[in-house]
Amino acid sequence: MTFIFVFRDKNFNAVGPALSRKAKLISSQFEERHEEKTVQEIKQFVARLPHMMATKASLATRML
């Protein structure tokens, strides 16, 4: 889901904290890679990676 739809109806003062929470969520998802032990877990992480990277790029664009 794109950020414009998520934040479209929010008050301007609420957007900053919401973006911050989303950034922390993305960071924690990337840190999960250290917890992966089996090949299957690593494959699942790699499968989620494109979506996580796209979300991170979109978030970086909004926070500039």
C-alpha positions in Angstrom: 0.0 0.0 0.0 1.4 3.4 -0.9 2.0 6.0 1.8 -0.4 8.5 0.2 -3.4 6.3 1.0 -2.2 5.6 4.5 -1.6 9.2 5.4 -4.1 11.0 3.2 -6.7 11.5 5.9 -4.4 12.2 8.8 -3.9 15.5 10.5 -0.6 17.1 9.4 0.7 16.9 13.0 0.0 13.1 13.1 2.0 12.4 9.9 5.5 12.8 11.4 5.0 10.3 14.3 3.3 7.9 12.0 6.2 8.0 9.6 8.6 7.5 12.5 6.7 4.4 13.6 6.8 3.0 10.1 10.5 3.7 9.9 11.1 1.8 13.1 8.9 -1.1 11.9 11.0 -1.3 8.7 14.2 -1.2 10.6 13.0 -4.1 12.9 12.1 -6.1 9.8 15.5 -5.7 8.4 17.1 -6.7 11.7 15.2 -10.0 11.6 17.8 -11.2 9.2 20.2 -11.7 12.1 17.7 -14.1 13.8 17.2 -16.3 10.7 18.9 -19.7 11.2 17.6 -22.2 8.7 17.8 -22.1 5.0 14.0 -21.9 4.8 13.9 -18.9 7.2 16.5 -17.1 5.1 14.5 -17.9 1.9 11.4 -16.4 3.5 13.3 -13.3 4.5 14.8 -12.9 1.0 11.3 -13.3 -0.5 10.1 -10.3 1.7 13.1 -8.2 0.9 11.9 -6.5 -2.3 8.7 -5.3 -0.6 10.7 -4.1 2.4 13.2 -2.2 0.2 10.4 -0.6 -1.8 8.7 0.5 1.4 12.0 1.9 2.7 12.6 3.8 -0.5 9.1 5.2 -0.4 9.4 6.2 3.2 12.8 7.9 2.5 11.2 10.0 -0.2 8.4 11.1 2.1 10.7 12.1 4.9 12.9 14.4 2.8 
